[in-house]
Amino acid sequence: MSRKDHFGSGTRGILMLLGVFIMLGGVVPMCAGGRHNTLLGIGAVFIIMAFLFRKKRKPTNVSPNPTPPLSKKMQAHYHELGMQDEDIAFFRAQMAEAKEKIDHLQASIEKSPKLKAVDLNYGMVRVSQAMFQAIVDDPMNLSSAGDFLYRHLPNLVNLTDKYIEISHHEVKTKDTWTVLAKSIEVITQLSQTIQDDYTAFVHSDITDMDAEIQTATKNIHDHDQSDGAVPHESAEGKDQTK
C-alpha cells in the first residue's frame, strides 16, 4: 500500500473511532435517563464522514495508454526517414488517437441501419482505415493529413455519435426527423470529403505509378519495334542472292 493510501485508511479509521466513542458517550447517559441526543448526532456525522471519505478516495480505473509499444524495427525505420525521437513520439500519439476514433466510428455504425447504408455506399470506415495506413506508410507527410486527422474524422465521429443519440429518443417530433435527415446528409458529405483526403494524400504515389506505367509502355513499344524491323544490310544481301 502506498503512503497516500495508508494515510487515507488511517484518516477513515480515526473518523470511525471518533464517531463510535462520541455515540457511546451519548448512549450510556441515555441509559441512565439523561438527554444526550446531541452527542449521538455528532457521532453519527463522524461515521457518515468516514464512509464518504472512503467513497471519495476510492481509486478510479485509469485507461491504458492507447499508444502501442514501439518495436526496434519500426524505430530504426523512423530514424532512417530522418525522424527524431520526439518526432516519432508525436507521430505515434497522433496515429493512436486517430485509430481510436476510427475504431469508435466502426462500432457506432453497427448501431444504426442508416449509418450502415452510408458506410456501404461511401466506405466511411474502409476509406478512413486506408487513409490511416497511408499516413503510417508516409509519416514524413503527416502535415498533409491535417484536415483528415483534426477536422474531418473528428467531425464524422461526433456527428455519428449525435445521430445515434437522437435516433434513440423515445418520442420524435417533426424537427427530430428533420435533424436526423440533415445529419445523414452531412455525414454522407463528410464521407465523400474523406475520400478526397485519401486521393489527395496518395496523389504522389499515383503520379509516380503513372510515370512508371508510361515508361514501361514505351520500353515495350520500342522493344516490339526493334524485333519487327528487318536490318538494312540483311535485306540487301538477300536481294543479291536472287
C-alpha positions as CSV (number, residue, x, y, z in Angstrom):
1,M,0.0,0.0,0.0
2,S,1.3,3.5,-0.9
3,R,1.8,6.2,1.8
4,K,-1.1,8.1,0.3
5,D,-3.4,5.1,0.6
6,H,-2.1,4.4,4.1
7,F,-2.9,8.0,5.1
8,G,-6.4,7.7,3.7
9,S,-7.1,4.5,5.5
10,G,-5.8,6.0,8.8
11,T,-8.0,9.1,8.4
12,R,-11.1,6.9,7.8
13,G,-10.2,4.9,10.9
14,I,-9.8,7.9,13.1
15,L,-13.2,9.3,11.9
16,M,-14.9,6.0,12.6
17,L,-13.4,5.7,16.1
18,L,-14.4,9.3,17.0
19,G,-17.9,8.6,15.8
20,V,-18.2,5.4,17.8
21,F,-16.7,7.0,21.0
22,I,-19.0,10.0,20.8
23,M,-22.1,7.9,20.2
24,L,-21.1,5.7,23.2
25,G,-20.7,8.8,25.2
26,G,-24.3,9.7,24.4
27,V,-25.8,6.2,24.7
28,V,-24.5,5.5,28.3
29,P,-26.0,8.6,29.8
30,M,-29.3,8.0,28.0
31,C,-29.5,4.5,29.6
32,A,-29.3,6.4,32.9
33,G,-32.1,8.7,31.9
34,G,-30.1,11.6,30.6
35,R,-30.7,13.5,27.3
36,H,-27.6,13.3,25.0
37,N,-29.2,13.3,21.6
38,T,-26.6,15.9,20.5
39,L,-23.7,13.6,21.1
40,L,-25.4,10.8,19.2
41,G,-26.0,13.2,16.3
42,I,-22.3,14.3,16.3
43,G,-21.2,10.7,16.4
44,A,-23.4,9.8,13.5
45,V,-21.9,12.7,11.5
46,F,-18.4,11.4,12.0
47,I,-19.3,7.9,10.9
48,I,-21.0,9.2,7.8
49,M,-18.0,11.4,7.1
50,A,-15.8,8.2,7.3
51,F,-17.9,6.4,4.7
52,L,-18.0,9.5,2.4
53,F,-14.2,9.9,2.7
54,R,-13.8,6.2,1.8
55,K,-16.0,6.6,-1.2
56,K,-14.2,9.8,-2.3
57,R,-10.8,8.2,-2.1
58,K,-11.8,5.0,-4.0
59,P,-9.2,4.6,-6.7
60,T,-10.5,5.2,-10.2
61,N,-9.7,2.9,-13.2
62,V,-7.1,4.6,-15.3
63,S,-7.4,3.8,-19.0
64,P,-4.3,2.3,-20.5
65,N,-2.0,4.2,-22.9
66,P,-3.5,3.8,-26.3
67,T,-0.1,4.0,-27.9
68,P,1.3,0.5,-28.5
69,P,4.9,-0.3,-27.7
70,L,7.4,0.8,-30.4
71,S,9.4,-2.1,-31.9
72,K,13.1,-1.7,-32.6
73,K,12.5,-2.4,-36.3
74,M,10.0,0.5,-36.6
75,Q,12.2,2.8,-34.5
76,A,15.0,2.1,-36.9
77,H,12.7,2.7,-39.9
78,Y,11.6,6.1,-38.5
79,H,15.2,7.0,-37.9
80,E,16.1,6.1,-41.4
81,L,13.4,8.5,-42.6
82,G,15.2,11.3,-40.6
83,M,12.7,11.4,-37.7
84,Q,14.0,12.3,-34.2
85,D,12.7,10.6,-31.1
86,E,10.4,13.5,-30.2
87,D,9.0,13.4,-33.8
88,I,8.4,9.7,-33.5
89,A,6.6,10.1,-30.2
90,F,4.4,12.9,-31.6
91,F,3.6,11.0,-34.7
92,R,2.7,7.7,-32.9
93,A,0.5,9.6,-30.4
94,Q,-1.5,11.2,-33.3
95,M,-1.9,7.9,-35.0
96,A,-3.0,6.2,-31.8
97,E,-5.7,8.9,-31.4
98,A,-6.8,8.5,-35.0
99,K,-7.0,4.7,-34.7
100,E,-9.2,5.1,-31.5
101,K,-11.5,7.4,-33.4
102,I,-11.8,5.0,-36.4
103,D,-12.5,2.1,-34.1
104,H,-15.1,4.1,-32.3
105,L,-16.7,5.1,-35.7
106,Q,-16.8,1.5,-36.8
107,A,-18.6,0.5,-33.5
108,S,-21.0,3.3,-33.9
109,I,-22.0,2.4,-37.4
110,E,-23.1,-1.0,-36.3
111,K,-25.7,0.6,-34.1
112,S,-27.7,2.2,-36.9
113,P,-29.1,0.8,-40.2
114,K,-29.0,4.2,-41.7
115,L,-25.3,4.7,-40.9
116,K,-24.6,1.1,-42.2
117,A,-26.2,2.1,-45.5
118,V,-24.0,5.2,-45.8
119,D,-20.9,3.2,-44.9
120,L,-21.8,0.6,-47.5
121,N,-22.1,3.2,-50.3
122,Y,-19.3,5.5,-49.3
123,G,-17.0,3.4,-47.2
124,M,-16.6,5.7,-44.2
125,V,-14.6,3.1,-42.2
126,R,-12.8,1.5,-45.1
127,V,-11.5,4.8,-46.5
128,S,-10.6,6.1,-43.1
129,Q,-8.6,2.9,-42.4
130,A,-6.9,3.3,-45.8
131,M,-6.1,6.9,-45.1
132,F,-4.7,5.8,-41.7
133,Q,-2.4,3.2,-43.3
134,A,-1.3,5.7,-46.0
135,I,-0.2,8.1,-43.2
136,V,1.6,5.3,-41.4
137,D,3.5,4.4,-44.6
138,D,4.4,8.0,-45.2
139,P,5.0,9.6,-41.7
140,M,7.0,12.5,-43.2
141,N,3.9,13.7,-45.0
142,L,1.9,14.0,-41.8
143,S,1.2,17.7,-42.3
144,S,-0.7,16.9,-45.5
145,A,-3.2,14.8,-43.5
146,G,-4.1,17.6,-41.1
147,D,-7.6,18.1,-42.4
148,F,-8.4,14.4,-42.1
149,L,-6.9,14.0,-38.6
150,Y,-8.1,17.2,-36.9
151,R,-11.2,18.2,-38.8
152,H,-13.0,15.6,-41.0
153,L,-12.5,12.4,-38.9
154,P,-13.4,14.0,-35.5
155,N,-16.4,15.7,-37.1
156,L,-17.6,12.5,-38.6
157,V,-17.2,10.7,-35.2
158,N,-19.1,13.4,-33.4
159,L,-21.9,13.5,-35.9
160,T,-22.4,9.8,-35.9
161,D,-22.5,9.7,-32.1
162,K,-25.1,12.6,-32.0
163,Y,-27.1,10.9,-34.7
164,I,-27.3,7.6,-32.7
165,E,-28.2,9.6,-29.5
166,I,-31.1,11.4,-31.2
167,S,-32.3,8.4,-33.1
168,H,-32.8,6.6,-29.8
169,H,-35.2,9.3,-28.5
170,E,-38.5,7.6,-27.5
171,V,-40.6,10.5,-28.9
172,K,-39.6,12.0,-32.2
173,T,-41.1,15.2,-33.5
174,K,-41.1,16.7,-37.0
175,D,-38.0,18.7,-36.0
176,T,-36.3,15.5,-34.8
177,W,-36.8,13.8,-38.1
178,T,-35.6,16.9,-40.0
179,V,-32.4,16.9,-37.9
180,L,-31.8,13.2,-38.4
181,A,-32.2,13.6,-42.2
182,K,-29.8,16.6,-42.2
183,S,-27.3,14.7,-40.2
184,I,-27.3,11.8,-42.6
185,E,-26.8,14.3,-45.5
186,V,-23.8,15.9,-43.7
187,I,-22.3,12.5,-42.7
188,T,-22.5,11.5,-46.4
189,Q,-20.8,14.7,-47.5
190,L,-18.0,14.1,-44.9
191,S,-17.5,10.6,-46.1
192,Q,-17.0,11.9,-49.6
193,T,-14.6,14.5,-48.3
194,I,-12.5,11.8,-46.6
195,Q,-12.4,10.0,-49.9
196,D,-11.0,13.3,-51.4
197,D,-8.5,13.5,-48.5
198,Y,-7.2,10.0,-49.3
199,T,-7.0,10.7,-53.1
200,A,-5.0,13.9,-52.4
201,F,-2.7,12.2,-49.9
202,V,-1.7,9.4,-52.2
203,H,-1.6,11.6,-55.3
204,S,2.2,11.5,-55.5
205,D,2.0,7.7,-55.4
206,I,-0.5,7.7,-58.3
207,T,1.6,10.2,-60.2
208,D,4.8,8.1,-59.7
209,M,2.9,4.9,-60.8
210,D,1.5,6.7,-63.9
211,A,5.1,7.7,-64.8
212,E,6.3,4.1,-64.3
213,I,3.5,2.8,-66.5
214,Q,4.3,5.3,-69.3
215,T,8.0,4.4,-69.1
216,A,7.2,0.6,-69.2
217,T,4.8,1.1,-72.1
218,K,7.4,3.0,-74.1
219,N,10.0,0.3,-73.4
220,I,7.6,-2.4,-74.6
221,H,6.8,-0.4,-77.7
222,D,10.4,0.2,-78.5
223,H,11.2,-3.5,-78.0
224,D,8.4,-4.6,-80.3
225,Q,9.6,-2.1,-82.9
226,S,13.2,-3.4,-82.8
227,D,12.1,-7.1,-83.0
228,G,9.8,-6.5,-86.0
229,A,12.3,-4.4,-88.1
230,V,14.5,-6.1,-90.7
231,P,18.1,-4.9,-90.7
232,H,19.0,-2.9,-93.9
233,E,22.2,-4.8,-94.7
234,S,20.5,-8.2,-94.4
235,A,17.8,-7.1,-96.8
236,E,20.4,-6.0,-99.4
237,G,22.2,-9.3,-99.0
238,K,19.0,-11.2,-99.5
239,D,18.3,-9.4,-102.7
240,Q,21.8,-10.1,-104.1
241,T,21.4,-13.9,-103.7
242,K,18.3,-13.9,-106.0
